[in-house]
């Protein structure tokens, strides 16, 4: 029987202090950085995904313990399991996991945790529902709440629904954090891949106020001539 104790033991067996040091630098865990205090065991993501499949039937109470962990890999694996349970669940289970996720946003506190989970849980759940929660999250002082709001729109974008990311992007033009600039620019780029006209309309209206990083990400898939024109503006 899969248990949280067995999961933790398995992670400790394959932990790598050398890889952990690399990850701690990559995810900016130093004092004053966005991932300050995050702890890594040094386990690569494909391995974590494989382990999550072995423990896919853990209860929410166990997943809560993993999400409360200071160890990054334990939090990410718990999210992989949540995604699996969400995808394979009925509407009742989906709603339960969605609410559980929103109660735990304080623990979904690095960009990889957000990016791997927000589209699959929050975005998917809201696909055919009111999306007021996104506009609450986007006003949060918490960086990761704002990034969850942005990444949730990826699911809408994949379904050719662009209205929310356009509204959210306008709100975040004045955001001070580079990770929000990158995420918003990325989502705008995804819009442009599907409907370049909507992207260029947004750029033409807001380019003078857009952070440089957001702009660079947004125009990445435009042709070279258009990119040069927007960068000069």
Order of alpha helices (4+ residues) and beta strands (2+ residues): alpha-alpha-alpha-alpha-alpha-alpha-alpha-alpha-alpha-alpha-alpha-alpha-alpha-alpha
